[in-house]
Amino acid sequence: MKNFLRPLIVAAAAAALLAGCGGSDSGEPDPVVVTPPPVSNTVPASALVSAAAYTAFAATLQSSATALPLDVTGVVPPTTETGLPQAL
């Protein structure tokens, strides 16, 4: 019985010592890292659903001398035969 109890006590003491080594209590919160959303230079699929959706997407684009150009490779803008022209 004595041989069984000693390793159990040693293991419990080691676990208690290691549990106390986890954190610091410096009082300062961790710095918050803000990651900006990725900038996409492609036309989303939701903009290709209808002519109105495409126009709404085009209206949200902002001109910039430093931004990547919009990749329109393979994009076929939707058209409508019955809708009126929409202003940007």
PDB file of N, CA, C and O in Angstrom:
ATOM      1  N   MET A   1       0.822  -1.181   0.000  1.00  0.00           N
ATOM      2  CA  MET A   1       0.000   0.000   0.000  1.00  0.00           C
ATOM      3  C   MET A   1       0.871   1.250   0.000  1.00  0.00           C
ATOM      4  O   MET A   1       0.552   2.252  -0.641  1.00  0.00           O
ATOM      5  N   LYS A   2       1.968   1.169   0.727  1.00  0.00           N
ATOM      6  CA  LYS A   2       2.853   2.314   0.818  1.00  0.00           C
ATOM      7  C   LYS A   2       3.482   2.619  -0.535  1.00  0.00           C
ATOM      8  O   LYS A   2       3.675   3.786  -0.874  1.00  0.00           O
ATOM      9  N   ASN A   3       3.806   1.580  -1.319  1.00  0.00           N
ATOM     10  CA  ASN A   3       4.394   1.777  -2.636  1.00  0.00           C
ATOM     11  C   ASN A   3       3.405   2.412  -3.612  1.00  0.00           C
ATOM     12  O   ASN A   3       3.820   3.126  -4.524  1.00  0.00           O
ATOM     13  N   PHE A   4       2.133   2.170  -3.440  1.00  0.00           N
ATOM     14  CA  PHE A   4       1.115   2.714  -4.319  1.00  0.00           C
ATOM     15  C   PHE A   4       0.808   4.173  -3.973  1.00  0.00           C
ATOM     16  O   PHE A   4       0.524   4.964  -4.873  1.00  0.00           O
ATOM     17  N   LEU A   5       0.858   4.537  -2.728  1.00  0.00           N
ATOM     18  CA  LEU A   5       0.478   5.868  -2.269  1.00  0.00           C
ATOM     19  C   LEU A   5       1.537   6.915  -2.588  1.00  0.00           C
ATOM     20  O   LEU A   5       1.196   8.060  -2.887  1.00  0.00           O
ATOM     21  N   ARG A   6       2.802   6.550  -2.530  1.00  0.00           N
ATOM     22  CA  ARG A   6       3.882   7.512  -2.748  1.00  0.00           C
ATOM     23  C   ARG A   6       3.879   8.083  -4.177  1.00  0.00           C
ATOM     24  O   ARG A   6       3.951   9.305  -4.311  1.00  0.00           O
ATOM     25  N   PRO A   7       3.800   7.289  -5.242  1.00  0.00           N
ATOM     26  CA  PRO A   7       3.748   7.877  -6.593  1.00  0.00           C
ATOM     27  C   PRO A   7       2.508   8.740  -6.804  1.00  0.00           C
ATOM     28  O   PRO A   7       2.551   9.720  -7.548  1.00  0.00           O
ATOM     29  N   LEU A   8       1.421   8.382  -6.163  1.00  0.00           N
ATOM     30  CA  LEU A   8       0.203   9.183  -6.281  1.00  0.00           C
ATOM     31  C   LEU A   8       0.396  10.559  -5.652  1.00  0.00           C
ATOM     32  O   LEU A   8      -0.051  11.558  -6.216  1.00  0.00           O
ATOM     33  N   ILE A   9       1.041  10.628  -4.516  1.00  0.00           N
ATOM     34  CA  ILE A   9       1.299  11.911  -3.852  1.00  0.00           C
ATOM     35  C   ILE A   9       2.277  12.749  -4.666  1.00  0.00           C
ATOM     36  O   ILE A   9       2.098  13.960  -4.800  1.00  0.00           O
ATOM     37  N   VAL A  10       3.311  12.109  -5.209  1.00  0.00           N
ATOM     38  CA  VAL A  10       4.285  12.827  -6.040  1.00  0.00           C
ATOM     39  C   VAL A  10       3.612  13.390  -7.288  1.00  0.00           C
ATOM     40  O   VAL A  10       3.882  14.528  -7.670  1.00  0.00           O
ATOM     41  N   ALA A  11       2.750  12.620  -7.920  1.00  0.00           N
ATOM     42  CA  ALA A  11       2.053  13.084  -9.125  1.00  0.00           C
ATOM     43  C   ALA A  11       1.117  14.250  -8.794  1.00  0.00           C
ATOM     44  O   ALA A  11       1.026  15.207  -9.562  1.00  0.00           O
ATOM     45  N   ALA A  12       0.426  14.173  -7.665  1.00  0.00           N
ATOM     46  CA  ALA A  12      -0.477  15.253  -7.258  1.00  0.00           C
ATOM     47  C   ALA A  12       0.302  16.529  -6.949  1.00  0.00           C
ATOM     48  O   ALA A  12      -0.145  17.625  -7.286  1.00  0.00           O
ATOM     49  N   ALA A  13       1.461  16.394  -6.311  1.00  0.00           N
ATOM     50  CA  ALA A  13       2.288  17.566  -6.004  1.00  0.00           C
ATOM     51  C   ALA A  13       2.840  18.186  -7.280  1.00  0.00           C
ATOM     52  O   ALA A  13       2.893  19.410  -7.398  1.00  0.00           O
ATOM     53  N   ALA A  14       3.250  17.363  -8.228  1.00  0.00           N
ATOM     54  CA  ALA A  14       3.768  17.890  -9.494  1.00  0.00           C
ATOM     55  C   ALA A  14       2.672  18.611 -10.265  1.00  0.00           C
ATOM     56  O   ALA A  14       2.918  19.661 -10.860  1.00  0.00           O
ATOM     57  N   ALA A  15       1.475  18.059 -10.257  1.00  0.00           N
ATOM     58  CA  ALA A  15       0.356  18.712 -10.940  1.00  0.00           C
ATOM     59  C   ALA A  15       0.015  20.048 -10.283  1.00  0.00           C
ATOM     60  O   ALA A  15      -0.296  21.015 -10.978  1.00  0.00           O
ATOM     61  N   ALA A  16       0.069  20.111  -8.975  1.00  0.00           N
ATOM     62  CA  ALA A  16      -0.225  21.353  -8.267  1.00  0.00           C
ATOM     63  C   ALA A  16       0.832  22.419  -8.557  1.00  0.00           C
ATOM     64  O   ALA A  16       0.503  23.596  -8.708  1.00  0.00           O
ATOM     65  N   LEU A  17       2.101  22.008  -8.634  1.00  0.00           N
ATOM     66  CA  LEU A  17       3.161  22.964  -8.943  1.00  0.00           C
ATOM     67  C   LEU A  17       3.039  23.489 -10.370  1.00  0.00           C
ATOM     68  O   LEU A  17       3.218  24.682 -10.612  1.00  0.00           O
ATOM     69  N   LEU A  18       2.737  22.609 -11.306  1.00  0.00           N
ATOM     70  CA  LEU A  18       2.617  23.031 -12.700  1.00  0.00           C
ATOM     71  C   LEU A  18       1.382  23.885 -12.928  1.00  0.00           C
ATOM     72  O   LEU A  18       1.389  24.745 -13.809  1.00  0.00           O
ATOM     73  N   ALA A  19       0.339  23.677 -12.173  1.00  0.00           N
ATOM     74  CA  ALA A  19      -0.885  24.464 -12.331  1.00  0.00           C
ATOM     75  C   ALA A  19      -0.660  25.918 -11.925  1.00  0.00           C
ATOM     76  O   ALA A  19      -1.333  26.810 -12.441  1.00  0.00           O
ATOM     77  N   GLY A  20       0.257  26.166 -11.027  1.00  0.00           N
ATOM     78  CA  GLY A  20       0.530  27.523 -10.569  1.00  0.00           C
ATOM     79  C   GLY A  20       1.451  28.298 -11.484  1.00  0.00           C
ATOM     80  O   GLY A  20       1.651  29.492 -11.261  1.00  0.00           O
ATOM     81  N   CYS A  21       2.021  27.680 -12.498  1.00  0.00           N
ATOM     82  CA  CYS A  21       2.978  28.336 -13.376  1.00  0.00           C
ATOM     83  C   CYS A  21       2.338  28.929 -14.627  1.00  0.00           C
ATOM     84  O   CYS A  21       3.063  29.364 -15.522  1.00  0.00           O
ATOM     85  N   GLY A  22       1.033  28.964 -14.723  1.00  0.00           N
ATOM     86  CA  GLY A  22       0.378  29.304 -15.972  1.00  0.00           C
ATOM     87  C   GLY A  22       0.322  30.770 -16.323  1.00  0.00           C
ATOM     88  O   GLY A  22       0.676  31.113 -17.451  1.00  0.00           O
ATOM     89  N   GLY A  23      -0.084  31.637 -15.471  1.00  0.00           N
ATOM     90  CA  GLY A  23      -0.368  33.004 -15.888  1.00  0.00           C
ATOM     91  C   GLY A  23       0.430  34.036 -15.135  1.00  0.00           C
ATOM     92  O   GLY A  23       1.106  33.749 -14.147  1.00  0.00           O
ATOM     93  N   SER A  24       0.328  35.238 -15.634  1.00  0.00           N
ATOM     94  CA  SER A  24       0.952  36.361 -14.941  1.00  0.00           C
ATOM     95  C   SER A  24      -0.150  37.313 -14.519  1.00  0.00           C
ATOM     96  O   SER A  24      -1.212  37.363 -15.140  1.00  0.00           O
ATOM     97  N   ASP A  25       0.097  38.041 -13.497  1.00  0.00           N
ATOM     98  CA  ASP A  25      -0.895  38.962 -12.971  1.00  0.00           C
ATOM     99  C   ASP A  25      -0.340  40.373 -13.041  1.00  0.00           C
ATOM    100  O   ASP A  25      -0.265  41.063 -12.024  1.00  0.00           O
ATOM    101  N   SER A  26       0.056  40.815 -14.256  1.00  0.00           N
ATOM    102  CA  SER A  26       0.691  42.118 -14.391  1.00  0.00           C
ATOM    103  C   SER A  26      -0.319  43.252 -14.321  1.00  0.00           C
ATOM    104  O   SER A  26       0.073  44.401 -14.116  1.00  0.00           O
ATOM    105  N   GLY A  27      -1.607  42.968 -14.485  1.00  0.00           N
ATOM    106  CA  GLY A  27      -2.614  43.999 -14.396  1.00  0.00           C
ATOM    107  C   GLY A  27      -2.880  44.700 -15.720  1.00  0.00           C
ATOM    108  O   GLY A  27      -3.868  45.427 -15.834  1.00  0.00           O
ATOM    109  N   GLU A  28      -2.035  44.506 -16.719  1.00  0.00           N
ATOM    110  CA  GLU A  28      -2.240  45.132 -18.018  1.00  0.00           C
ATOM    111  C   GLU A  28      -2.928  44.149 -18.940  1.00  0.00           C
ATOM    112  O   GLU A  28      -2.515  42.994 -19.038  1.00  0.00           O
ATOM    113  N   PRO A  29      -3.984  44.599 -19.622  1.00  0.00           N
ATOM    114  CA  PRO A  29      -4.658  43.684 -20.552  1.00  0.00           C
ATOM    115  C   PRO A  29      -3.801  43.444 -21.790  1.00  0.00           C
ATOM    116  O   PRO A  29      -2.943  44.257 -22.133  1.00  0.00           O
ATOM    117  N   ASP A  30      -4.040  42.333 -22.445  1.00  0.00           N
ATOM    118  CA  ASP A  30      -3.332  42.038 -23.681  1.00  0.00           C
ATOM    119  C   ASP A  30      -3.719  43.066 -24.743  1.00  0.00           C
ATOM    120  O   ASP A  30      -4.873  43.491 -24.795  1.00  0.00           O
ATOM    121  N   PRO A  31      -2.772  43.470 -25.588  1.00  0.00           N
ATOM    122  CA  PRO A  31      -3.107  44.440 -26.622  1.00  0.00           C
ATOM    123  C   PRO A  31      -4.086  43.839 -27.632  1.00  0.00           C
ATOM    124  O   PRO A  31      -3.999  42.662 -27.982  1.00  0.00           O
ATOM    125  N   VAL A  32      -5.014  44.671 -28.086  1.00  0.00           N
ATOM    126  CA  VAL A  32      -6.015  44.233 -29.044  1.00  0.00           C
ATOM    127  C   VAL A  32      -5.455  44.434 -30.446  1.00  0.00           C
ATOM    128  O   VAL A  32      -5.038  45.534 -30.807  1.00  0.00           O
ATOM    129  N   VAL A  33      -5.449  43.372 -31.221  1.00  0.00           N
ATOM    130  CA  VAL A  33      -4.958  43.444 -32.589  1.00  0.00           C
ATOM    131  C   VAL A  33      -6.168  43.496 -33.515  1.00  0.00           C
ATOM    132  O   VAL A  33      -6.976  42.568 -33.552  1.00  0.00           O
ATOM    133  N   VAL A  34      -6.279  44.587 -34.258  1.00  0.00           N
ATOM    134  CA  VAL A  34      -7.396  44.756 -35.186  1.00  0.00           C
ATOM    135  C   VAL A  34      -6.894  44.438 -36.587  1.00  0.00           C
ATOM    136  O   VAL A  34      -5.982  45.087 -37.098  1.00  0.00           O
ATOM    137  N   THR A  35      -7.502  43.432 -37.197  1.00  0.00           N
ATOM    138  CA  THR A  35      -7.129  43.046 -38.547  1.00  0.00           C
ATOM    139  C   THR A  35      -8.165  43.607 -39.510  1.00  0.00           C
ATOM    140  O   THR A  35      -9.351  43.300 -39.392  1.00  0.00           O
ATOM    141  N   PRO A  36      -7.728  44.429 -40.463  1.00  0.00           N
ATOM    142  CA  PRO A  36      -8.706  44.965 -41.405  1.00  0.00           C
ATOM    143  C   PRO A  36      -9.236  43.862 -42.303  1.00  0.00           C
ATOM    144  O   PRO A  36      -8.541  42.879 -42.557  1.00  0.00           O
ATOM    145  N   PRO A  37     -10.473  44.019 -42.789  1.00  0.00           N
ATOM    146  CA  PRO A  37     -11.003  42.988 -43.673  1.00  0.00           C
ATOM    147  C   PRO A  37     -10.206  42.940 -44.965  1.00  0.00           C
ATOM    148  O   PRO A  37      -9.690  43.960 -45.420  1.00  0.00           O
ATOM    149  N   PRO A  38     -10.106  41.764 -45.551  1.00  0.00           N
ATOM    150  CA  PRO A  38      -9.336  41.667 -46.788  1.00  0.00           C
ATOM    151  C   PRO A  38      -9.989  42.471 -47.908  1.00  0.00           C
ATOM    152  O   PRO A  38     -11.211  42.488 -48.055  1.00  0.00           O
ATOM    153  N   VAL A  39      -9.159  43.125 -48.678  1.00  0.00           N
ATOM    154  CA  VAL A  39      -9.659  43.923 -49.787  1.00  0.00           C
ATOM    155  C   VAL A  39      -9.750  43.009 -50.997  1.00  0.00           C
ATOM    156  O   VAL A  39      -8.778  42.357 -51.379  1.00  0.00           O
ATOM    157  N   SER A  40     -10.920  42.974 -51.586  1.00  0.00           N
ATOM    158  CA  SER A  40     -11.130  42.107 -52.730  1.00  0.00           C
ATOM    159  C   SER A  40     -11.138  42.959 -53.995  1.00  0.00           C
ATOM    160  O   SER A  40     -11.742  44.031 -54.030  1.00  0.00           O
ATOM    161  N   ASN A  41     -10.474  42.481 -55.010  1.00  0.00           N
ATOM    162  CA  ASN A  41     -10.473  43.212 -56.274  1.00  0.00           C
ATOM    163  C   ASN A  41     -11.234  42.431 -57.334  1.00  0.00           C
ATOM    164  O   ASN A  41     -10.984  42.583 -58.530  1.00  0.00           O
ATOM    165  N   THR A  42     -12.168  41.591 -56.885  1.00  0.00           N
ATOM    166  CA  THR A  42     -12.989  40.826 -57.811  1.00  0.00           C
ATOM    167  C   THR A  42     -14.454  41.208 -57.643  1.00  0.00           C
ATOM    168  O   THR A  42     -14.860  41.739 -56.609  1.00  0.00           O
ATOM    169  N   VAL A  43     -15.221  40.935 -58.659  1.00  0.00           N
ATOM    170  CA  VAL A  43     -16.657  41.195 -58.618  1.00  0.00           C
ATOM    171  C   VAL A  43     -17.320  40.014 -57.915  1.00  0.00           C
ATOM    172  O   VAL A  43     -17.139  38.874 -58.344  1.00  0.00           O
ATOM    173  N   PRO A  44     -18.091  40.255 -56.837  1.00  0.00           N
ATOM    174  CA  PRO A  44     -18.717  39.140 -56.129  1.00  0.00           C
ATOM    175  C   PRO A  44     -19.850  38.536 -56.953  1.00  0.00           C
ATOM    176  O   PRO A  44     -20.433  39.204 -57.807  1.00  0.00           O
ATOM    177  N   ALA A  45     -20.150  37.286 -56.693  1.00  0.00           N
ATOM    178  CA  ALA A  45     -21.214  36.594 -57.423  1.00  0.00           C
ATOM    179  C   ALA A  45     -22.575  37.232 -57.165  1.00  0.00           C
ATOM    180  O   ALA A  45     -23.450  37.190 -58.029  1.00  0.00           O
ATOM    181  N   SER A  46     -22.761  37.822 -55.984  1.00  0.00           N
ATOM    182  CA  SER A  46     -24.050  38.447 -55.681  1.00  0.00           C
ATOM    183  C   SER A  46     -24.309  39.668 -56.562  1.00  0.00           C
ATOM    184  O   SER A  46     -25.462  40.061 -56.740  1.00  0.00           O
ATOM    185  N   ALA A  47     -23.261  40.271 -57.112  1.00  0.00           N
ATOM    186  CA  ALA A  47     -23.446  41.418 -57.985  1.00  0.00           C
ATOM    187  C   ALA A  47     -23.853  41.014 -59.391  1.00  0.00           C
ATOM    188  O   ALA A  47     -24.309  41.852 -60.168  1.00  0.00           O
ATOM    189  N   LEU A  48     -23.696  39.749 -59.726  1.00  0.00           N
ATOM    190  CA  LEU A  48     -24.009  39.272 -61.070  1.00  0.00           C
ATOM    191  C   LEU A  48     -25.401  38.656 -61.170  1.00  0.00           C
ATOM    192  O   LEU A  48     -25.752  38.070 -62.194  1.00  0.00           O
ATOM    193  N   VAL A  49     -26.196  38.790 -60.101  1.00  0.00           N
ATOM    194  CA  VAL A  49     -27.530  38.201 -60.082  1.00  0.00           C
ATOM    195  C   VAL A  49     -28.490  38.967 -60.982  1.00  0.00           C
ATOM    196  O   VAL A  49     -29.281  38.366 -61.709  1.00  0.00           O
ATOM    197  N   SER A  50     -28.420  40.284 -60.931  1.00  0.00           N
ATOM    198  CA  SER A  50     -29.335  41.102 -61.737  1.00  0.00           C
ATOM    199  C   SER A  50     -28.640  42.407 -62.097  1.00  0.00           C
ATOM    200  O   SER A  50     -27.587  42.748 -61.558  1.00  0.00           O
ATOM    201  N   ALA A  51     -29.265  43.127 -63.029  1.00  0.00           N
ATOM    202  CA  ALA A  51     -28.709  44.417 -63.428  1.00  0.00           C
ATOM    203  C   ALA A  51     -28.746  45.405 -62.265  1.00  0.00           C
ATOM    204  O   ALA A  51     -27.833  46.216 -62.109  1.00  0.00           O
ATOM    205  N   ALA A  52     -29.791  45.340 -61.456  1.00  0.00           N
ATOM    206  CA  ALA A  52     -29.891  46.239 -60.296  1.00  0.00           C
ATOM    207  C   ALA A  52     -28.803  45.938 -59.271  1.00  0.00           C
ATOM    208  O   ALA A  52     -28.222  46.857 -58.694  1.00  0.00           O
ATOM    209  N   ALA A  53     -28.525  44.655 -59.041  1.00  0.00           N
ATOM    210  CA  ALA A  53     -27.475  44.282 -58.088  1.00  0.00           C
ATOM    211  C   ALA A  53     -26.106  44.715 -58.597  1.00  0.00           C
ATOM    212  O   ALA A  53     -25.261  45.157 -57.820  1.00  0.00           O
ATOM    213  N   TYR A  54     -25.889  44.587 -59.902  1.00  0.00           N
ATOM    214  CA  TYR A  54     -24.616  44.999 -60.489  1.00  0.00           C
ATOM    215  C   TYR A  54     -24.426  46.508 -60.372  1.00  0.00           C
ATOM    216  O   TYR A  54     -23.331  46.983 -60.069  1.00  0.00           O
ATOM    217  N   THR A  55     -25.496  47.255 -60.613  1.00  0.00           N
ATOM    218  CA  THR A  55     -25.436  48.711 -60.491  1.00  0.00           C
ATOM    219  C   THR A  55     -25.195  49.121 -59.042  1.00  0.00           C
ATOM    220  O   THR A  55     -24.428  50.047 -58.775  1.00  0.00           O
ATOM    221  N   ALA A  56     -25.850  48.434 -58.104  1.00  0.00           N
ATOM    222  CA  ALA A  56     -25.642  48.740 -56.679  1.00  0.00           C
ATOM    223  C   ALA A  56     -24.197  48.461 -56.278  1.00  0.00           C
ATOM    224  O   ALA A  56     -23.606  49.226 -55.516  1.00  0.00           O
ATOM    225  N   PHE A  57     -23.624  47.369 -56.787  1.00  0.00           N
ATOM    226  CA  PHE A  57     -22.225  47.059 -56.500  1.00  0.00           C
ATOM    227  C   PHE A  57     -21.308  48.130 -57.086  1.00  0.00           C
ATOM    228  O   PHE A  57     -20.376  48.584 -56.421  1.00  0.00           O
ATOM    229  N   ALA A  58     -21.566  48.526 -58.310  1.00  0.00           N
ATOM    230  CA  ALA A  58     -20.728  49.538 -58.960  1.00  0.00           C
ATOM    231  C   ALA A  58     -20.811  50.877 -58.230  1.00  0.00           C
ATOM    232  O   ALA A  58     -19.841  51.635 -58.208  1.00  0.00           O
ATOM    233  N   ALA A  59     -21.954  51.165 -57.640  1.00  0.00           N
ATOM    234  CA  ALA A  59     -22.118  52.423 -56.907  1.00  0.00           C
ATOM    235  C   ALA A  59     -21.305  52.434 -55.614  1.00  0.00           C
ATOM    236  O   ALA A  59     -20.978  53.506 -55.106  1.00  0.00           O
ATOM    237  N   THR A  60     -20.974  51.262 -55.073  1.00  0.00           N
ATOM    238  CA  THR A  60     -20.211  51.215 -53.824  1.00  0.00           C
ATOM    239  C   THR A  60     -18.711  51.335 -54.055  1.00  0.00           C
ATOM    240  O   THR A  60     -17.960  51.570 -53.109  1.00  0.00           O
ATOM    241  N   LEU A  61     -18.265  51.179 -55.296  1.00  0.00           N
ATOM    242  CA  LEU A  61     -16.832  51.254 -55.577  1.00  0.00           C
ATOM    243  C   LEU A  61     -16.337  52.686 -55.437  1.00  0.00           C
ATOM    244  O   LEU A  61     -17.022  53.628 -55.836  1.00  0.00           O
ATOM    245  N   GLN A  62     -15.166  52.844 -54.878  1.00  0.00           N
ATOM    246  CA  GLN A  62     -14.565  54.160 -54.705  1.00  0.00           C
ATOM    247  C   GLN A  62     -13.318  54.241 -55.569  1.00  0.00           C
ATOM    248  O   GLN A  62     -12.574  53.270 -55.707  1.00  0.00           O
ATOM    249  N   SER A  63     -13.107  55.400 -56.139  1.00  0.00           N
ATOM    250  CA  SER A  63     -11.905  55.559 -56.957  1.00  0.00           C
ATOM    251  C   SER A  63     -10.702  55.785 -56.044  1.00  0.00           C
ATOM    252  O   SER A  63     -10.784  56.482 -55.032  1.00  0.00           O
ATOM    253  N   SER A  64      -9.584  55.175 -56.434  1.00  0.00           N
ATOM    254  CA  SER A  64      -8.377  55.292 -55.640  1.00  0.00           C
ATOM    255  C   SER A  64      -7.179  55.135 -56.558  1.00  0.00           C
ATOM    256  O   SER A  64      -7.171  54.285 -57.449  1.00  0.00           O
ATOM    257  N   ALA A  65      -6.176  55.956 -56.336  1.00  0.00           N
ATOM    258  CA  ALA A  65      -4.957  55.871 -57.141  1.00  0.00           C
ATOM    259  C   ALA A  65      -4.038  54.766 -56.642  1.00  0.00           C
ATOM    260  O   ALA A  65      -3.119  54.357 -57.353  1.00  0.00           O
ATOM    261  N   THR A  66      -4.276  54.275 -55.423  1.00  0.00           N
ATOM    262  CA  THR A  66      -3.376  53.280 -54.843  1.00  0.00           C
ATOM    263  C   THR A  66      -3.998  51.892 -54.733  1.00  0.00           C
ATOM    264  O   THR A  66      -3.288  50.923 -54.463  1.00  0.00           O
ATOM    265  N   ALA A  67      -5.312  51.775 -54.938  1.00  0.00           N
ATOM    266  CA  ALA A  67      -5.973  50.477 -54.796  1.00  0.00           C
ATOM    267  C   ALA A  67      -5.707  49.605 -56.015  1.00  0.00           C
ATOM    268  O   ALA A  67      -5.382  50.097 -57.096  1.00  0.00           O
ATOM    269  N   LEU A  68      -5.851  48.300 -55.816  1.00  0.00           N
ATOM    270  CA  LEU A  68      -5.713  47.375 -56.926  1.00  0.00           C
ATOM    271  C   LEU A  68      -6.872  47.574 -57.901  1.00  0.00           C
ATOM    272  O   LEU A  68      -7.994  47.856 -57.479  1.00  0.00           O
ATOM    273  N   PRO A  69      -6.611  47.431 -59.194  1.00  0.00           N
ATOM    274  CA  PRO A  69      -7.717  47.563 -60.147  1.00  0.00           C
ATOM    275  C   PRO A  69      -8.690  46.395 -60.017  1.00  0.00           C
ATOM    276  O   PRO A  69      -8.309  45.298 -59.611  1.00  0.00           O
ATOM    277  N   LEU A  70      -9.933  46.643 -60.364  1.00  0.00           N
ATOM    278  CA  LEU A  70     -10.969  45.620 -60.293  1.00  0.00           C
ATOM    279  C   LEU A  70     -10.725  44.585 -61.387  1.00  0.00           C
ATOM    280  O   LEU A  70     -10.592  44.927 -62.563  1.00  0.00           O
ATOM    281  N   ASP A  71     -10.668  43.331 -60.989  1.00  0.00           N
ATOM    282  CA  ASP A  71     -10.434  42.245 -61.937  1.00  0.00           C
ATOM    283  C   ASP A  71     -11.777  41.827 -62.539  1.00  0.00           C
ATOM    284  O   ASP A  71     -12.615  41.241 -61.854  1.00  0.00           O
ATOM    285  N   VAL A  72     -11.972  42.130 -63.814  1.00  0.00           N
ATOM    286  CA  VAL A  72     -13.223  41.810 -64.493  1.00  0.00           C
ATOM    287  C   VAL A  72     -13.024  40.697 -65.517  1.00  0.00           C
ATOM    288  O   VAL A  72     -13.820  40.555 -66.445  1.00  0.00           O
ATOM    289  N   THR A  73     -11.976  39.918 -65.350  1.00  0.00           N
ATOM    290  CA  THR A  73     -11.720  38.811 -66.250  1.00  0.00           C
ATOM    291  C   THR A  73     -12.860  37.797 -66.142  1.00  0.00           C
ATOM    292  O   THR A  73     -13.126  37.274 -65.060  1.00  0.00           O
ATOM    293  N   GLY A  74     -13.514  37.527 -67.231  1.00  0.00           N
ATOM    294  CA  GLY A  74     -14.597  36.548 -67.248  1.00  0.00           C
ATOM    295  C   GLY A  74     -15.914  37.057 -66.702  1.00  0.00           C
ATOM    296  O   GLY A  74     -16.855  36.274 -66.569  1.00  0.00           O
ATOM    297  N   VAL A  75     -16.020  38.338 -66.380  1.00  0.00           N
ATOM    298  CA  VAL A  75     -17.262  38.890 -65.843  1.00  0.00           C
ATOM    299  C   VAL A  75     -18.136  39.353 -67.011  1.00  0.00           C
ATOM    300  O   VAL A  75     -17.709  40.136 -67.859  1.00  0.00           O
ATOM    301  N   VAL A  76     -19.354  38.854 -67.026  1.00  0.00           N
ATOM    302  CA  VAL A  76     -20.339  39.308 -68.010  1.00  0.00           C
ATOM    303  C   VAL A  76     -21.427  40.032 -67.227  1.00  0.00           C
ATOM    304  O   VAL A  76     -22.199  39.402 -66.504  1.00  0.00           O
ATOM    305  N   PRO A  77     -21.491  41.369 -67.372  1.00  0.00           N
ATOM    306  CA  PRO A  77     -22.490  42.120 -66.606  1.00  0.00           C
ATOM    307  C   PRO A  77     -23.906  41.703 -67.004  1.00  0.00           C
ATOM    308  O   PRO A  77     -24.181  41.518 -68.189  1.00  0.00           O
ATOM    309  N   PRO A  78     -24.797  41.553 -66.038  1.00  0.00           N
ATOM    310  CA  PRO A  78     -26.171  41.179 -66.362  1.00  0.00           C
ATOM    311  C   PRO A  78     -26.881  42.332 -67.074  1.00  0.00           C
ATOM    312  O   PRO A  78     -26.597  43.504 -66.824  1.00  0.00           O
ATOM    313  N   THR A  79     -27.781  41.986 -67.937  1.00  0.00           N
ATOM    314  CA  THR A  79     -28.557  42.998 -68.664  1.00  0.00           C
ATOM    315  C   THR A  79     -30.032  42.753 -68.441  1.00  0.00           C
ATOM    316  O   THR A  79     -30.442  41.680 -67.999  1.00  0.00           O
ATOM    317  N   THR A  80     -30.819  43.761 -68.754  1.00  0.00           N
ATOM    318  CA  THR A  80     -32.261  43.637 -68.654  1.00  0.00           C
ATOM    319  C   THR A  80     -32.893  44.265 -69.887  1.00  0.00           C
ATOM    320  O   THR A  80     -32.425  45.289 -70.385  1.00  0.00           O
ATOM    321  N   GLU A  81     -33.939  43.654 -70.361  1.00  0.00           N
ATOM    322  CA  GLU A  81     -34.673  44.180 -71.516  1.00  0.00           C
ATOM    323  C   GLU A  81     -35.843  45.048 -71.066  1.00  0.00           C
ATOM    324  O   GLU A  81     -36.355  45.851 -71.847  1.00  0.00           O
ATOM    325  N   THR A  82     -36.260  44.896 -69.843  1.00  0.00           N
ATOM    326  CA  THR A  82     -37.446  45.609 -69.377  1.00  0.00           C
ATOM    327  C   THR A  82     -37.152  46.711 -68.371  1.00  0.00           C
ATOM    328  O   THR A  82     -37.978  47.603 -68.177  1.00  0.00           O
ATOM    329  N   GLY A  83     -35.999  46.666 -67.731  1.00  0.00           N
ATOM    330  CA  GLY A  83     -35.668  47.651 -66.698  1.00  0.00           C
ATOM    331  C   GLY A  83     -35.220  48.971 -67.294  1.00  0.00           C
ATOM    332  O   GLY A  83     -34.688  49.031 -68.403  1.00  0.00           O
ATOM    333  N   LEU A  84     -35.447  50.021 -66.533  1.00  0.00           N
ATOM    334  CA  LEU A  84     -35.006  51.349 -66.931  1.00  0.00           C
ATOM    335  C   LEU A  84     -33.541  51.547 -66.546  1.00  0.00           C
ATOM    336  O   LEU A  84     -33.068  50.908 -65.606  1.00  0.00           O
ATOM    337  N   PRO A  85     -32.823  52.403 -67.239  1.00  0.00           N
ATOM    338  CA  PRO A  85     -31.438  52.691 -66.853  1.00  0.00           C
ATOM    339  C   PRO A  85     -31.395  53.251 -65.428  1.00  0.00           C
ATOM    340  O   PRO A  85     -32.271  54.018 -65.028  1.00  0.00           O
ATOM    341  N   GLN A  86     -30.387  52.867 -64.684  1.00  0.00           N
ATOM    342  CA  GLN A  86     -30.240  53.329 -63.309  1.00  0.00           C
ATOM    343  C   GLN A  86     -29.023  54.235 -63.214  1.00  0.00           C
ATOM    344  O   GLN A  86     -27.993  53.992 -63.842  1.00  0.00           O
ATOM    345  N   ALA A  87     -29.164  55.270 -62.425  1.00  0.00           N
ATOM    346  CA  ALA A  87     -28.051  56.212 -62.229  1.00  0.00           C
ATOM    347  C   ALA A  87     -27.114  55.683 -61.169  1.00  0.00           C
ATOM    348  O   ALA A  87     -27.535  55.043 -60.205  1.00  0.00           O
ATOM    349  N   LEU A  88     -25.833  55.960 -61.362  1.00  0.00           N
ATOM    350  CA  LEU A  88     -24.854  55.604 -60.346  1.00  0.00           C
ATOM    351  C   LEU A  88     -24.818  56.738 -59.387  1.00  0.00           C
ATOM    352  O   LEU A  88     -24.064  56.700 -58.415  1.00  0.00           O
TER     353      LEU A  88
END
